[in-house]
Amino acid sequence: MKRLVAVPLMLALAACGGGGSAPAMHQSAGSGANGTIQSGTLGLTFGSQAATSATTRRPKFVSPNAATAIVAINNGTPASFDVSAASQYCQTVSSVRTCAIPLTAPAGLDSISVTLMSASPAVMLGQGSNSVTVVMGTPFTLAVGINPVVAGVNSFNFSPSPSFQYMTTSSIAGTVVFADPSGAPITGSGNVPNFAQPITITSSDPHITFPAGATLTTPGQSFTAHYDGSPLVASKVTITAMSGTTVVATGPVILPGLNVTRFNLTTLALYGTIDPTQITLASDGTIWWGEAGTHMLGRINPAIGITSLTHFASGLGTGPTGITMGGDGAIWYSGGSTIGRISLVGLAPGTGPATITVGGTVQQLGTDSQGNVWFVNSGTSQVSYIDAAYTPHVFSVPTSGSLTQISGLTLGADNAMYFTENGGATRNVARVTTPANGVAGTVTETGVANSGPTIFPWDIAAGPDGNLWFGEFASNGAMQFFGKFPPVANPTITEYSNTFDPNAFANLVTMARGFDGNMWIAEGGGALSIPPANPTMPNVQFFTDNGQTTMVKCIGGPDSSGLSNPGQIWCTAIGGPPLDPGFIATTDSIVTWKPR
């Protein structure tokens, strides 16, 4: 939403002589003394000008897009005058247009009204009136303040910018520059005249109020928005400005809600790129992730924080791109055609091998209910698992080449493993049976209706409702979706279009289960918490870096003690340059927040 500010438009009825050979506007003498009339000149100046006399001491401003002035004296028959730049009454000097319109009025007390109209389409830009005592033999002068019509917003600003802080009682000042129906900004210093109709400011949430300044009457006026600190406030509150019954502006005030902690990975900048990838929770409560740029593993202990952040060389030539906690108590990670293992303590692989070569290109890793480590191989279009004896079991995926952009692998409530497929002619979600639910290795695929050449089912995670949830990424800026399906072979998929905020959430990539009972999709500017029971009403919650970070993978953290204390969400994140003034570049990092 842009800024709201009003400014006076001034018309001066100035004694400027006869105005050349232009015809004068005459008014019947009935309302004047003795029925006599006196000449004068209506002067229009398009743009703010310095005051030159006591009668015109206010700044003068007339919409530069005014094309016609309609003048009426004593409510008589109005007359129209061309006040465009091409008019015979007007001249332009140093980009300032002035018009001198001759008219007459009867002696006595007269009321003069002026209405300004735009060109085609003819729309009223403002109007005003004033009275003057006309004396015979003395040319009359009069300033008529034009009350501008507000039709939109030219700019909007909050100070401090850009938002409130969640659960912190605070107030912020707002200023606005409105626009008239022709699009011209209504600028000025707050002096009269007023707007044609007062502007009222309202909020969509009862916890955002306007204790003062909720009604704007003049240009340059500010208002104050107050947040009462309630945890029940929405993350994005809509503020609406109305001129009478007409909405002239509406837009969001953002409450971050998610108090983000960012663990920047800048100490490894010598590698050029860090590219953190998959992230996992270890059995000892530590968080681990892979880094494709540094070929390292990262680890942090949430109980200690940044001082516990440590990196270990992976020993693989590429990656790691996938990482999971295996049933043998080791951290498993993938890179290229190799899978590696590292223990939580001592950093030796333990009794098993340090690495296992499986060929192809290994991507995401996951662990089933018996501790077997599963992986998808985009190079061979296979899905496989490694058992407790460190022996690979390989199964082909029916759709050849379907795993070229695999991005998700997770355990379902039925003890089968689920993953996404983005490489074939159709985009699928797939299921493979495991030793825990029968004979391992039966793969079934289900096409995703709204996917296609540029729309991909991406990250996938098991939800608290037993369903599998996934996000969909559109590489061409098309409509984004997310979906769910039950943990069965050949399921029915339900998809939900991104109608809640398609601009702020253009890439629905990550999908993670939070311990607050919701599913989460995170992006650079914020996150969506999706209630499984009501997926069409996600809670839009914003960060403060304005979309400069790309969230890669997210997980629920170890510090949950139930819904009343749901624990943190942890994400790997790739930084980016500032997208708007006032923001700074972000770096590759680990980002974490506690659900509201």
Residue pairs with C-beta under 8 A, 6 or more apart in sequence:
1 153
1 156
1 239
1 249
1 250
1 251
1 252
1 253
2 153
2 154
2 155
2 156
2 176
2 177
2 249
2 251
3 153
3 154
3 155
3 156
3 157
3 174
3 175
3 176
3 177
4 153
4 156
4 174
4 175
4 176
4 177
4 178
4 199
4 201
4 216
4 223
4 241
4 249
5 155
5 175
5 176
5 177
5 178
5 186
5 187
5 188
5 219
5 220
5 221
6 148
6 150
6 176
6 178
6 186
6 188
6 190
6 194
6 195
6 199
6 216
6 217
6 218
6 219
6 220
6 221
7 48
7 61
7 148
7 186
7 187
7 188
7 189
7 190
7 218
7 219
7 220
8 58
8 59
8 60
8 61
8 145
8 146
8 148
8 188
8 189
8 191
8 192
8 193
8 218
8 219
9 60
9 61
9 62
9 63
9 116
9 126
9 128
9 145
9 146
9 147
9 148
9 186
9 193
10 45
10 56
10 58
10 59
10 60
10 61
10 62
10 143
10 144
10 145
10 146
10 193
11 42
11 43
11 44
11 60
11 62
11 69
11 114
11 128
11 143
11 144
11 145
11 146
12 42
12 43
12 44
12 45
12 55
12 56
12 60
12 141
12 142
12 143
12 144
13 40
13 41
13 42
13 43
13 112
13 132
13 140
13 141
13 142
13 143
13 144
14 41
14 42
14 43
14 56
14 100
14 141
15 40
15 41
15 139
15 140
15 141
16 41
16 43
16 100
17 41
18 24
18 39
18 41
18 102
19 41
19 89
19 100
19 101
19 102
20 88
22 88
22 89
22 100
22 101
22 102
23 102
24 39
24 102
24 103
24 104
25 71
25 73
25 79
25 81
25 101
25 102
25 103
25 104
26 37
26 103
26 104
27 37
27 73
27 74
27 76
27 103
27 104
27 105
27 106
27 110
28 76
28 106
29 35
29 36
29 37
29 106
30 106
31 74
31 106
31 108
31 110
32 105
32 106
32 107
32 108
32 110
32 134
33 106
33 107
33 108
33 136
34 107
35 106
36 106
36 107
36 136
37 104
37 105
37 106
37 107
38 104
38 105
38 106
38 107
38 134
38 135
38 136
38 137
38 138
38 139
38 140
39 102
39 103
39 104
39 139
40 102
40 103
40 104
40 105
40 134
40 139
40 140
40 141
40 142
41 100
41 101
41 102
41 103
41 139
42 69
42 71
42 81
42 99
42 100
42 101
42 102
42 103
42 114
43 98
43 99
43 100
43 101
44 62
44 66
44 69
44 83
44 90
44 98
44 99
44 101
45 60
45 62
45 96
45 97
45 98
46 62
46 63
46 64
46 66
46 83
46 96
46 97
46 98
46 99
47 61
47 62
47 64
47 95
47 96
47 97
48 59
48 60
48 61
48 187
48 188
49 59
49 60
49 96
50 59
51 57
51 58
51 59
51 60
55 141
55 142
55 143
56 143
58 143
58 145
58 191
58 192
59 188
59 189
59 191
60 143
61 146
61 187
61 188
62 116
62 146
63 116
63 118
63 125
63 126
63 148
63 180
63 182
63 184
63 186
64 97
64 184
65 118
65 119
65 125
65 180
65 182
65 183
65 184
66 83
66 116
66 117
66 118
66 125
66 182
67 82
67 83
67 84
67 117
67 118
67 119
67 122
68 80
68 81
68 82
68 83
68 84
68 116
68 117
68 119
68 122
69 80
69 81
69 83
69 99
69 101
69 114
69 115
69 116
69 117
70 78
70 79
70 80
70 81
70 114
70 115
70 116
70 117
71 78
71 79
71 80
71 81
71 101
71 103
71 112
71 113
71 114
72 78
72 79
72 112
72 113
73 103
73 105
73 106
73 110
73 111
73 112
74 105
74 106
74 110
74 111
75 111
75 113
78 115
79 103
81 87
81 89
81 99
81 101
82 88
82 89
82 90
83 89
83 90
83 99
83 101
83 116
84 90
84 119
85 92
85 97
87 99
89 99
89 100
89 101
90 97
90 98
90 99
90 100
91 97
91 98
92 98
105 112
105 132
105 134
105 140
106 134
107 134
107 135
107 136
108 133
108 134
109 131
109 132
109 133
109 134
110 131
110 132
110 133
110 134
111 129
111 130
111 131
112 129
112 130
112 131
112 132
112 142
112 144
113 127
113 128
113 129
113 144
114 127
114 128
114 129
114 144
114 146
115 124
115 126
115 127
116 124
116 125
116 126
116 127
116 146
117 123
117 124
117 125
118 124
118 125
118 181
118 182
123 181
123 182
124 149
124 181
125 148
125 149
125 180
125 181
125 182
125 184
126 146
126 147
126 148
126 149
126 180
126 196
127 146
127 147
127 196
128 144
128 145
128 146
128 147
128 193
129 144
130 142
130 143
130 144
130 145
132 140
132 141
132 142
133 140
134 140
145 192
145 193
146 193
147 193
147 194
147 195
147 196
148 178
148 180
148 186
148 195
148 196
148 219
149 180
149 181
149 195
149 196
149 197
149 243
150 178
150 179
150 180
150 186
150 195
150 196
150 197
150 199
150 243
150 248
151 178
151 179
151 180
151 181
151 243
151 246
151 248
152 178
152 179
152 183
152 248
152 249
153 176
153 177
153 178
153 179
153 241
153 248
153 249
154 177
154 178
154 179
154 185
154 186
155 176
155 177
155 185
156 174
156 175
156 176
156 177
156 249
156 251
157 174
157 175
157 176
158 172
158 173
158 174
158 225
158 253
159 172
159 173
159 174
159 175
160 172
161 582
162 254
162 544
162 546
162 582
163 172
163 253
163 254
163 255
163 256
163 542
163 544
164 170
164 172
164 208
164 227
164 253
164 254
164 255
165 255
165 256
166 231
166 233
166 235
166 255
166 256
166 257
166 258
166 259
166 596
167 229
167 230
167 231
168 227
168 229
169 227
169 228
169 229
170 226
170 227
170 229
171 211
171 224
171 225
171 226
171 227
172 224
172 225
173 222
173 223
173 224
173 225
174 201
174 222
174 223
174 224
174 225
174 239
175 222
175 223
176 216
176 241
176 249
177 185
177 186
177 187
178 185
178 186
178 195
178 199
178 219
178 248
178 249
179 185
179 186
180 186
186 219
187 219
188 218
188 219
188 220
189 219
189 220
190 218
190 219
190 220
190 221
191 218
191 219
191 220
192 218
193 218
194 217
194 218
195 216
195 217
195 218
195 219
195 243
196 243
197 243
197 244
198 215
198 216
198 217
198 243
199 215
199 216
199 217
199 241
199 242
199 243
199 248
200 214
200 215
200 216
200 241
200 242
201 210
201 213
201 214
201 215
201 216
201 223
201 225
201 239
201 240
201 241
202 210
202 214
202 239
202 240
202 242
203 209
203 210
203 225
203 237
203 238
203 239
203 240
203 253
204 234
204 237
204 238
204 239
204 240
205 233
205 234
205 237
207 227
207 228
207 229
207 230
207 232
207 233
207 237
208 225
208 226
208 227
208 233
208 237
208 239
208 253
209 225
209 226
209 228
210 223
210 224
210 225
210 226
211 224
211 226
212 223
212 224
213 221
213 222
213 223
213 224
214 223
216 223
216 241
225 239
225 253
227 233
227 255
231 596
233 255
234 255
234 539
234 540
235 254
235 255
235 256
235 257
235 526
235 539
235 540
235 541
235 542
235 596
236 252
236 253
236 254
236 255
236 501
236 540
236 542
237 252
237 253
237 255
238 250
238 251
238 252
238 253
239 250
239 251
239 252
239 253
240 247
240 249
240 250
241 247
241 248
241 249
241 250
242 248
254 542
255 542
256 526
256 541
256 542
256 543
256 544
257 541
257 542
257 596
258 526
258 527
258 541
258 542
258 543
258 593
258 594
258 595
258 596
259 593
259 594
260 543
260 544
260 591
260 592
260 593
261 591
261 592
261 593
262 573
262 586
262 589
262 590
262 591
263 300
263 306
263 309
263 589
263 590
263 591
263 592
264 587
264 588
264 589
265 274
265 276
265 291
265 298
265 587
265 588
265 589
265 590
266 587
268 274
268 291
268 294
268 296
268 311
269 587
271 293
271 294
272 293
273 292
273 293
273 588
274 291
274 293
274 294
274 588
275 291
275 292
275 293
275 294
275 574
275 588
276 289
276 290
276 291
276 292
276 298
276 552
276 572
276 573
276 574
276 588
276 589
276 590
277 289
277 290
277 291
277 292
277 319
277 320
277 321
277 322
277 323
277 552
277 553
277 572
278 289
278 290
278 320
278 321
278 322
278 323
278 324
278 364
278 365
278 552
278 553
278 572
279 287
279 288
279 289
279 323
279 552
279 553
279 554
279 555
279 570
279 571
279 572
279 590
280 287
280 288
280 289
280 323
280 324
280 325
280 331
280 555
281 287
281 288
281 325
281 555
281 556
281 557
281 558
281 570
282 288
282 325
282 331
282 344
283 325
283 329
283 344
284 344
285 301
285 302
285 303
285 558
286 299
286 300
286 301
286 302
286 308
286 344
286 558
287 299
287 300
287 301
287 302
287 555
287 557
287 558
287 570
287 590
288 297
288 298
288 299
288 323
288 325
288 331
289 297
289 298
289 299
289 323
289 553
289 572
289 590
290 296
290 297
290 298
290 314
290 319
290 320
290 321
290 322
290 323
290 333
290 334
290 335
291 297
291 298
291 311
291 320
292 318
292 319
292 320
292 321
292 335
293 588
294 311
295 313
295 314
295 316
295 317
295 318
295 319
295 320
295 335
296 311
296 312
296 313
296 314
297 311
297 312
297 314
297 320
297 323
297 331
297 333
297 342
298 309
298 310
298 311
298 590
299 308
299 309
299 310
299 311
299 312
300 306
300 308
300 309
300 310
300 590
301 308
302 557
302 558
302 559
302 568
302 570
302 592
303 559
309 590
312 342
312 347
314 320
314 333
314 335
314 340
314 342
315 340
315 354
315 355
316 333
316 334
316 335
316 336
316 338
316 340
316 355
317 335
317 336
317 338
318 335
318 336
319 333
319 334
319 335
319 336
320 333
320 334
320 335
320 340
321 334
321 335
321 362
321 363
321 364
322 333
322 334
322 362
322 363
322 364
322 365
322 375
322 409
323 331
323 332
323 333
323 334
323 365
324 331
324 332
324 333
324 365
324 366
324 367
324 373
325 331
325 332
325 367
326 332
326 341
326 367
326 371
326 373
327 367
327 370
327 371
327 372
327 373
327 388
328 341
328 350
328 351
328 352
328 371
328 388
329 343
329 344
329 350
330 341
330 342
330 343
330 344
330 349
330 350
330 352
331 341
331 342
331 343
331 344
332 339
332 340
332 341
332 365
332 367
332 373
333 339
333 340
333 341
333 342
333 365
334 340
334 362
334 363
334 364
334 365
334 375
335 362
336 361
336 362
337 357
337 358
337 359
337 360
337 361
337 362
337 379
338 355
338 356
338 357
338 358
338 362
339 355
339 356
339 357
339 358
339 362
339 365
339 373
339 375
339 386
340 349
340 354
340 355
340 356
341 349
341 350
341 352
341 353
341 354
341 355
341 356
342 348
342 349
343 349
343 350
352 390
353 390
356 386
356 390
356 392
358 375
358 377
358 384
358 392
358 394
359 377
359 379
359 380
360 377
360 378
360 379
360 380
360 382
361 377
361 378
361 379
362 375
362 376
362 377
363 375
363 376
363 377
363 378
363 403
363 406
363 407
364 375
364 376
364 406
364 407
364 408
364 409
364 419
365 373
365 374
365 375
365 409
366 373
366 374
366 375
366 409
366 410
366 411
366 417
366 419
367 373
367 374
367 411
368 374
368 385
368 411
368 415
368 417
368 434
368 435
368 436
369 411
369 415
369 434
369 436
370 434
370 435
370 436
371 388
372 385
372 386
372 387
372 388
372 434
372 435
373 385
373 386
374 383
374 384
374 385
374 409
374 417
374 432
374 434
375 383
375 384
375 385
375 386
375 409
376 382
376 383
376 384
376 403
376 406
376 409
376 419
377 383
377 384
377 394
377 403
378 403
378 404
378 405
378 406
378 423
380 394
381 396
381 397
381 399
381 400
381 401
381 402
381 403
381 423
382 394
382 395
382 396
382 397
382 403
383 395
383 397
383 403
383 417
383 419
383 430
383 432
383 443
384 392
384 393
384 394
384 395
385 392
385 393
385 417
385 434
385 440
386 392
386 393
387 393
387 435
393 440
393 441
395 432
395 440
395 441
395 442
395 443
396 443
397 403
397 421
397 430
397 443
397 445
398 443
398 445
399 421
399 424
399 425
399 426
399 428
399 445
400 424
401 423
401 424
402 421
402 422
402 423
402 424
402 428
402 430
402 445
403 421
403 423
404 422
404 423
405 422
405 423
405 456
406 419
406 420
406 421
406 422
406 423
407 420
407 422
407 456
407 458
407 459
407 460
407 509
408 418
408 419
408 420
408 457
408 458
408 459
408 460
408 461
408 470
408 511
409 417
409 418
409 419
409 460
410 417
410 418
410 419
410 460
410 461
410 462
410 468
411 417
411 418
411 462
412 418
412 431
412 462
412 468
412 487
413 462
413 466
413 487
414 437
414 487
414 488
415 434
415 436
415 437
416 431
416 432
416 433
416 434
416 437
416 487
417 431
417 432
417 434
418 429
418 430
418 431
418 432
418 460
418 462
418 468
418 487
419 429
419 430
419 432
419 460
420 427
420 428
420 429
420 430
420 456
420 457
420 458
420 459
420 460
420 470
421 427
421 428
421 429
421 430
421 445
421 457
422 451
422 456
422 457
422 458
426 447
426 448
426 451
427 447
427 448
427 451
427 452
427 455
427 456
427 457
428 445
428 446
428 447
428 448
428 457
429 445
429 446
429 448
429 457
429 460
429 468
429 470
429 485
429 491
429 493
430 443
430 444
430 445
430 446
431 443
431 444
431 446
431 487
431 488
431 489
431 491
432 440
432 441
432 442
432 443
433 439
433 440
433 441
433 442
434 440
442 489
444 489
444 490
446 485
446 490
446 491
446 493
448 457
448 472
448 483
448 493
448 495
449 493
449 495
450 472
450 479
450 481
450 495
450 497
451 457
451 472
454 474
454 475
454 476
454 478
455 472
455 473
455 474
455 475
455 476
455 478
455 481
456 472
456 473
456 474
456 475
457 470
457 471
457 472
457 483
458 470
458 471
458 472
458 473
458 508
458 509
458 510
458 511
459 470
459 471
459 509
459 510
459 511
459 512
459 553
460 468
460 469
460 470
460 511
461 468
461 469
461 470
461 511
461 512
461 513
461 519
462 468
462 469
462 487
462 513
463 469
463 484
463 513
463 519
463 532
464 513
464 517
464 518
464 532
465 532
465 533
466 486
466 487
467 484
467 485
467 486
467 487
467 532
468 484
468 485
468 486
468 487
468 491
469 482
469 483
469 484
469 511
469 513
469 519
469 530
469 532
470 482
470 483
470 484
470 511
471 480
471 481
471 482
471 508
471 509
471 510
471 511
471 521
472 480
472 481
472 482
472 483
472 495
472 508
473 480
473 507
473 508
473 509
474 480
474 506
474 507
477 506
479 497
479 498
479 502
480 497
480 498
480 502
480 505
480 506
480 507
480 508
481 495
481 496
481 497
481 498
481 508
482 495
482 496
482 498
482 508
482 511
482 521
482 530
482 535
483 493
483 494
483 495
483 496
484 493
484 494
484 532
484 535
485 491
485 492
485 493
485 494
486 492
496 535
496 536
498 505
498 508
499 536
500 528
500 537
500 538
500 540
501 540
504 523
504 525
504 526
504 540
504 542
504 547
505 521
505 523
505 525
505 526
505 528
505 540
506 523
507 523
507 550
508 521
508 523
509 521
509 523
509 550
509 551
509 552
510 520
510 521
510 522
510 523
510 551
510 552
510 553
510 554
510 571
511 519
511 520
511 521
511 554
512 519
512 520
512 521
512 522
512 553
512 554
512 555
512 556
512 569
512 571
513 519
513 520
513 556
514 520
514 529
514 556
514 566
514 567
514 569
514 595
515 556
515 557
515 560
515 562
515 563
515 566
515 567
515 595
516 529
516 563
516 566
516 595
517 531
517 532
517 563
517 566
518 529
518 530
518 531
518 532
518 539
518 595
519 529
519 530
519 532
520 527
520 528
520 529
520 530
520 554
520 569
520 595
521 527
521 528
521 530
521 538
522 528
522 551
522 554
522 569
522 571
522 591
523 547
523 550
523 551
524 543
524 545
524 546
524 547
524 548
524 549
524 550
524 551
524 576
525 542
525 543
525 545
525 546
525 547
526 540
526 541
526 542
526 543
527 541
527 543
527 551
527 569
527 593
528 538
528 539
528 540
528 541
529 538
529 539
529 541
529 595
529 596
530 538
531 537
531 538
531 539
539 596
541 596
543 549
543 591
543 593
545 583
545 586
546 578
546 579
546 580
546 583
547 579
548 575
548 576
548 577
548 578
548 579
548 583
548 585
548 586
549 573
549 574
549 575
549 576
549 586
549 589
549 591
550 573
550 574
550 575
550 576
551 571
551 572
551 573
551 591
552 571
552 572
552 573
552 574
553 571
553 572
554 569
554 570
554 571
554 572
555 569
555 570
555 571
556 566
556 567
556 568
556 569
556 570
557 567
557 568
557 569
557 570
557 592
558 567
559 565
559 567
559 568
560 566
560 567
561 567
566 594
566 595
567 594
568 592
568 593
568 594
569 592
569 593
569 594
569 595
570 590
570 591
570 592
571 590
571 591
571 592
572 590
572 591
573 586
573 588
573 589
573 590
573 591
574 588
575 585
575 586
575 587
575 588
575 589
576 585
576 586
577 585
578 584
578 585
